[in-house]
Amino acid sequence: MRLPPEDLPAAGYRLLASLDHREIIPFVQEQLVKANWISRSYRGLVLLLLALSIGFLTFAIFRAPKAWEHTLTQFSYGLALAFLLAPVHELIHGVALKAVGAPPVQYRANWRKLYLMAGADRFVANEREFYLVAFAPFVVISLGALVLSVWYPLLAIGLLFLHTAFCAGDFALAGFMNEHSEKGIVNYDLMGEGRSYFYVLENQNSLV
């Protein structure tokens, strides 16, 4: 959207909610148990990948019991790679933000709560733009993991499982947007304040 935050009330929007970035973990936990299709899909995906991980490991150890250490090592490499790709995850968010027209992207880290984030200060994003930014790292890294699976299946499933778990915040925020989709929800961040704001249309006939 090409609309500054201060113009939202005049354009028919009202404040729905604000989120302190320091409270992101309780917010994520609350949203991921909701019944919207995004949260349900995420829960199902994580359970599926957990089952696949257990299945892959069990099959590999059963097939070559003497190589169980090698099997676990390959899987653990995938888990480690998911951690190493955390900055790449945020860079992909940044590229997606620029792709939808955002101003300069800022990056933040909260080492105490172990999360990184990318944001564009005062950039108002509609639902479609928000989804593109939120899901870009999941799609890109998941596709990379699928390519890796041709040569290193155990590494790939470890990467895919843990990176998907790390995407919980992206899916939770997208689920919140989806819950209010019919209200024409938009979002923006004030990076200096460390807060995200969500606005919805008062008059649904003015949905843009």
KAWODA-V245931 format. One record per residue. N is the residue number from 1. RES is the residue in one letter. PSI is psi as a letter, one per 20 degrees, with the letter a starting at -180 (NA if undefined). OMEGA is omega in whole degrees, 0 to 359 (* if undefined). D_CENTER is the distance of its C-alpha to the mean C-alpha in Angstrom with 2 decimals. Layout:
n	res	psi	omega	d_center
N	RES	PSI	OMEGA	D_CENTER
N	RES	PSI	OMEGA	D_CENTER
This chain:
n	res	psi	omega	d_center
1	M	q	177	20.55
2	R	m	184	23.48
3	L	p	179	24.19
4	P	q	183	24.34
5	P	h	184	23.27
6	E	i	179	26.94
7	D	i	182	27.83
8	L	g	179	25.53
9	P	g	180	28.26
10	A	h	179	30.88
11	A	j	176	28.79
12	G	j	181	28.72
13	Y	q	173	25.47
14	R	q	180	25.39
15	L	p	176	23.05
16	L	g	183	21.10
17	A	q	171	19.19
18	S	q	185	18.19
19	L	o	173	15.85
20	D	p	183	17.08
21	H	h	177	14.46
22	R	i	181	16.68
23	E	k	185	16.06
24	I	h	184	12.27
25	I	g	175	12.81
26	P	h	178	15.32
27	F	g	180	13.32
28	V	g	180	10.43
29	Q	g	180	13.37
30	E	g	185	15.12
31	Q	h	186	12.64
32	L	i	175	11.80
33	V	j	180	15.57
34	K	r	186	16.05
35	A	j	180	17.69
36	N	q	189	15.74
37	W	h	180	15.04
38	I	g	179	11.23
39	S	g	178	11.45
40	R	g	180	14.47
41	S	h	180	13.07
42	Y	g	179	10.29
43	R	g	180	13.20
44	G	h	180	15.42
45	L	g	180	13.36
46	V	g	179	13.10
47	L	h	178	16.80
48	L	g	181	17.72
49	L	h	175	16.37
50	L	g	179	18.12
51	A	g	178	21.23
52	L	h	179	21.13
53	S	g	179	20.86
54	I	g	180	23.82
55	G	g	179	25.63
56	F	g	181	25.32
57	L	g	181	26.50
58	T	g	181	29.30
59	F	g	182	30.53
60	A	g	180	30.55
61	I	h	179	32.46
62	F	h	182	34.80
63	R	h	181	35.57
64	A	m	186	36.26
65	P	h	180	36.89
66	K	i	181	38.46
67	A	k	185	35.35
68	W	h	179	33.03
69	E	g	178	32.36
70	H	g	180	31.31
71	T	g	180	29.04
72	L	h	179	27.25
73	T	g	179	27.14
74	Q	g	179	25.43
75	F	g	181	22.73
76	S	h	175	22.36
77	Y	h	178	22.04
78	G	g	177	18.91
79	L	g	179	17.48
80	A	h	180	18.73
81	L	h	178	17.26
82	A	g	177	13.69
83	F	g	182	14.61
84	L	h	181	16.31
85	L	j	180	13.50
86	A	g	177	11.37
87	P	h	178	13.11
88	V	h	176	12.73
89	H	g	181	8.93
90	E	h	176	9.54
91	L	h	177	12.48
92	I	g	173	10.79
93	H	g	181	8.88
94	G	g	178	12.49
95	V	g	179	14.14
96	A	h	177	12.27
97	L	g	179	13.27
98	K	h	181	16.74
99	A	h	179	16.86
100	V	j	172	16.65
101	G	j	182	19.28
102	A	q	173	17.84
103	P	a	181	20.27
104	P	p	184	19.95
105	V	p	177	16.56
106	Q	q	181	16.63
107	Y	p	181	14.91
108	R	q	176	15.14
109	A	p	172	15.32
110	N	n	185	16.26
111	W	h	180	18.04
112	R	h	180	19.49
113	K	j	172	16.30
114	L	l	172	14.73
115	Y	q	175	11.62
116	L	q	176	11.16
117	M	q	174	9.94
118	A	q	180	10.96
119	G	q	177	12.66
120	A	o	187	15.72
121	D	p	173	18.37
122	R	j	178	19.75
123	F	o	180	18.00
124	V	o	181	18.04
125	A	p	173	15.52
126	N	a	187	16.37
127	E	g	181	14.28
128	R	g	179	14.47
129	E	h	180	13.52
130	F	g	180	10.52
131	Y	g	180	9.23
132	L	g	180	10.27
133	V	g	185	8.50
134	A	g	188	5.00
135	F	i	184	5.73
136	A	g	180	8.08
137	P	h	179	7.15
138	F	g	182	6.69
139	V	g	184	9.89
140	V	g	183	11.73
141	I	h	176	11.54
142	S	g	177	12.19
143	L	h	176	15.08
144	G	g	179	16.29
145	A	h	179	16.43
146	L	h	176	18.41
147	V	g	178	20.77
148	L	h	184	21.29
149	S	h	178	22.15
150	V	h	183	25.35
151	W	h	185	26.72
152	Y	m	186	24.82
153	P	h	181	23.60
154	L	g	176	23.28
155	L	g	183	21.36
156	A	g	182	18.99
157	I	h	175	18.38
158	G	g	177	17.81
159	L	g	183	15.23
160	L	g	181	13.48
161	F	g	186	13.68
162	L	h	178	12.57
163	H	h	177	9.69
164	T	g	176	8.37
165	A	h	179	9.24
166	F	i	180	7.48
167	C	j	184	3.98
168	A	g	181	5.74
169	G	g	179	5.03
170	D	g	180	2.25
171	F	h	180	4.93
172	A	g	179	7.44
173	L	g	178	7.62
174	A	h	177	7.82
175	G	h	177	10.28
176	F	g	177	12.16
177	M	g	182	12.63
178	N	h	180	13.82
179	E	h	183	16.23
180	H	k	184	17.92
181	S	g	184	17.77
182	E	i	181	21.57
183	K	j	180	22.06
184	G	l	187	20.77
185	I	q	173	17.97
186	V	r	185	16.96
187	N	q	168	15.05
188	Y	r	179	15.91
189	D	q	165	15.66
190	L	n	188	18.79
191	M	h	179	17.91
192	G	h	178	21.43
193	E	h	185	21.21
194	G	l	181	17.77
195	R	q	172	16.99
196	S	q	182	14.95
197	Y	q	180	17.18
198	F	p	180	17.00
199	Y	q	175	20.13
200	V	q	180	21.62
201	L	p	172	24.82
202	E	g	182	28.03
203	N	o	184	29.74
204	Q	i	178	27.89
205	N	i	180	30.52
206	S	j	181	29.10
207	L	p	179	25.65
208	V	NA	*	24.39
